Amino acid sequence: MYIIVWLIMGGLVGWVASMIMGTNAQQGIILNIVVGIVGAVIGGWLISPLLGAGSINEGITLMSFIVSLIGAVILLAIVGFFQRSRNPTH
């Protein structure tokens, strides 16, 4: 059951994060899911202890969505930084 929750929430979180970071046109649904899941892991590891919020594994709440979204935005920012540093013409 958790795998379905991770896929659905990962897709939603990845899609919203890609819209925030302006990478939505470059990503498909699979990459949105991956970004959302990895972002949820990053958010659960970094942001959750700071805010005292649970992760998606503990239940789907607004705070768990926000924590996952912050993690996904951090992930996209890091990836974008390395892509720009690798290709300085953009």
C-alpha positions, 0 to 999 in steps of 0.5 A: 500500500505504501508504494502506491502512496509514494508513487502518487504523492511523489508524482504530485510533489515532483510536479509542483516542485518542477513548476516552482523551479521552472523545470516542468517542461523538461520533466515527464511524469516518471521524472516527477515521481522520482524527484518527488520521492527523492525530495520526500527522503531529503525533506524527511531527513533535513526538514522534518526534524527542524519543523517537527513534522512527520514524513509521508510514511507517517501519514499524508498531511499538509505538513508532510506534503510541505516537507516533501515539497521543500525537499524536492525543491532543494533537489531540483536546485542542486541539480540545476546548479550542477547543470549550469556549472557544467554548461556555463553558456546557459 
